[in-house]
Amino acid sequence: MDLQNLGGILNHFGQDDAWQQQRLFQTLVQQWHLLVGDSVAQHTRPTGIHLDVLQVAASTPVWAQNLSFERRRILLKIQQLPQLRSLQLKDIHFSTAQWHTQALDPNQRLDTNQQQTLWQQHPSRLPQVDSALLPTGLSFEQWQMRRQQQNQTLPPCPRCQCPTPQGELQRWSVCAFCATQRWQAEKISNELKER
């Protein structure tokens, strides 16, 4: 058996197409914030290349959808970077599938009293419902039926028609879910306009 020196083996791996692709992908990951901007980079992360399509994880479906409209512009930017010119990409696919949020630093967590205070002031809180929803001695079916009855007394969201706490309607004029969707769409639109 003929033993080769380490330099020869590494040189052989360095010329391998798979290693070249991996090296180019790592460069792309390092340059991602320059390609899309810091604010977009906080909500996205390249995860790999499959069949010449760059896979990018997005923090929310709204980010994924809005950035899919910008994928041609981003591809052009990738192709303009000298260190990434040999990376042959056909398209970019944005998805929330591989997005994992990181836990807060334990020093940043709210203590129980702070959490309770925030919940008491939250517009989604239904004070008359909270104690009634505690499933003490109730079967799941009984709890579910009670919850459905309580939802029937809530006014509908003007946008999605879902039962909505009055505090949400007073604060945002829609339910919290619809308000969040609107804010995310506005934020992404504003950030893309800045580019």
C-alpha positions in Angstrom: 0.0 0.0 0.0 1.4 3.3 -1.1 1.1 6.1 1.5 0.8 9.7 0.1 1.9 12.8 2.0 -0.8 14.9 3.7 -0.2 17.8 1.3 -1.0 15.6 -1.7 -4.2 14.4 -0.1 -5.3 17.9 0.8 -4.4 19.1 -2.7 -6.5 16.3 -4.2 -9.5 17.3 -1.9 -9.0 21.0 -2.7 -9.6 20.2 -6.4 -12.7 18.1 -5.9 -15.9 19.7 -7.1 -17.8 19.0 -4.0 -15.1 20.7 -1.8 -15.1 23.7 -4.2 -18.9 24.0 -3.9 -18.7 23.8 -0.1 -15.9 26.4 0.0 -18.0 28.7 -2.2 -21.1 28.2 -0.1 -19.1 29.1 3.1 -18.0 32.3 1.4 -21.6 33.1 0.4 -22.7 32.5 4.1 -19.9 34.9 5.2 -20.9 37.5 2.7 -24.7 37.1 3.0 -25.2 40.3 5.1 -23.4 42.3 2.4 -25.6 40.9 -0.3 -29.0 41.4 1.4 -28.3 44.0 4.1 -28.1 43.6 7.8 -31.8 43.9 8.5 -32.7 41.1 6.0 -29.8 39.0 7.1 -31.2 39.0 10.7 -34.3 37.2 9.3 -32.6 34.9 6.8 -29.8 32.3 6.7 -28.5 30.3 3.7 -28.7 26.6 4.5 -27.3 24.9 1.5 -27.3 24.4 -2.3 -29.4 21.7 -3.9 -29.5 21.2 -7.7 -28.0 24.7 -8.2 -30.7 26.3 -6.1 -29.7 28.2 -3.0 -31.8 27.2 0.0 -32.4 30.1 2.4 -34.2 29.8 5.8 -36.5 32.7 6.7 -37.7 33.6 10.1 -41.4 33.9 9.0 -43.6 33.0 6.0 -43.9 36.8 5.3 -40.2 37.2 5.0 -40.0 34.0 2.8 -42.7 35.2 0.4 -41.6 38.8 0.1 -37.9 37.8 -0.5 -39.0 35.3 -3.1 -40.0 38.3 -5.2 -36.5 39.7 -4.8 -34.6 36.5 -5.6 -33.5 37.6 -9.1 -32.0 40.8 -7.7 -30.2 38.8 -5.0 -28.9 36.2 -7.6 -27.5 39.1 -9.6 -25.7 40.5 -6.6 -24.2 37.0 -5.9 -23.0 36.7 -9.4 -21.4 40.2 -9.2 -19.2 39.2 -6.2 -15.8 38.2 -7.7 -15.2 35.4 -5.1 -18.7 33.9 -5.9 -18.6 34.1 -9.7 -17.9 30.5 -10.2 -20.9 29.5 -8.1 -23.5 28.6 -10.7 -26.9 29.2 -9.1 -30.2 28.9 -11.1 -32.5 30.2 -8.4 -33.1 30.9 -4.7 -35.7 29.1 -2.6 -36.9 30.8 0.7 -38.6 28.7 3.3 -39.2 28.7 7.1 -38.6 25.0 7.2 -35.0 25.2 8.6 -35.3 28.4 10.7 -34.6 27.8 14.4 -34.9 30.6 16.8 -32.3 30.8 19.6 -33.3 30.9 23.2 -32.9 34.1 25.1 -29.9 34.5 27.2 -31.0 33.4 30.8 -29.9 36.9 32.0 -32.5 38.5 29.7 -35.4 36.4 30.8 -38.2 38.1 32.6 -38.9 36.9 36.2 -42.4 35.6 37.1 -43.6 38.9 38.5 -42.6 40.8 35.3 -44.3 38.2 33.2 -47.5 38.4 35.3 -47.5 42.3 35.1 -47.0 42.2 31.3 -49.8 39.6 30.9 -52.2 41.7 33.1 -51.7 44.6 30.7 -51.7 42.7 27.4 -54.5 43.5 25.0 -55.1 39.8 24.2 -56.0 39.0 27.8 -59.6 38.1 28.6 -59.9 38.5 32.4 -63.4 37.0 32.6 -62.2 34.0 30.5 -58.9 33.3 32.2 -60.2 31.7 35.3 -63.0 30.0 33.5 -60.6 28.3 31.1 -58.6 26.6 33.8 -59.3 22.9 33.2 -59.7 21.9 36.9 -61.6 18.7 36.8 -62.8 19.3 33.3 -62.3 16.8 30.5 -60.8 18.1 27.3 -64.1 18.0 25.6 -65.8 20.0 28.3 -63.0 22.6 28.3 -63.1 22.8 24.5 -66.9 23.3 24.5 -66.6 26.0 27.2 -63.8 27.7 25.1 -66.0 27.6 22.0 -68.9 29.2 23.8 -66.6 32.0 25.1 -65.3 32.6 21.6 -68.8 33.1 20.3 -69.1 36.1 22.6 -66.0 37.8 21.2 -66.3 40.3 18.3 -64.9 39.2 15.0 -61.7 40.6 13.5 -62.7 42.9 10.6 -60.0 41.4 8.4 -60.1 37.6 9.1 -63.4 37.3 11.0 -61.8 35.3 13.8 -63.0 35.9 17.4 -60.9 38.7 18.8 -60.4 40.1 22.3 -61.7 43.7 22.6 -58.3 44.9 23.7 -56.7 43.9 20.4 -59.4 45.6 18.4 -59.0 48.8 20.5 -55.2 48.8 20.1 -54.8 47.6 16.5 -58.3 47.6 15.0 -57.7 44.0 14.0 -56.6 40.8 15.8 -53.0 40.3 16.9 -52.3 37.8 14.1 -53.5 40.2 11.4 -51.7 43.1 13.0 -48.4 41.1 13.0 -48.8 40.1 9.4 -49.4 43.8 8.5 -46.3 44.9 10.5 -44.0 42.3 9.0 -45.2 43.1 5.4 -44.7 46.8 6.0 -41.2 46.3 7.6 -40.0 44.1 4.7 -41.4 46.5 2.1 -39.7 49.4 3.8 -36.4 47.6 4.0 -36.5 46.5 0.4 -37.3 50.1 -0.6 -34.1 51.3 1.2 -32.0 49.0 -0.9 
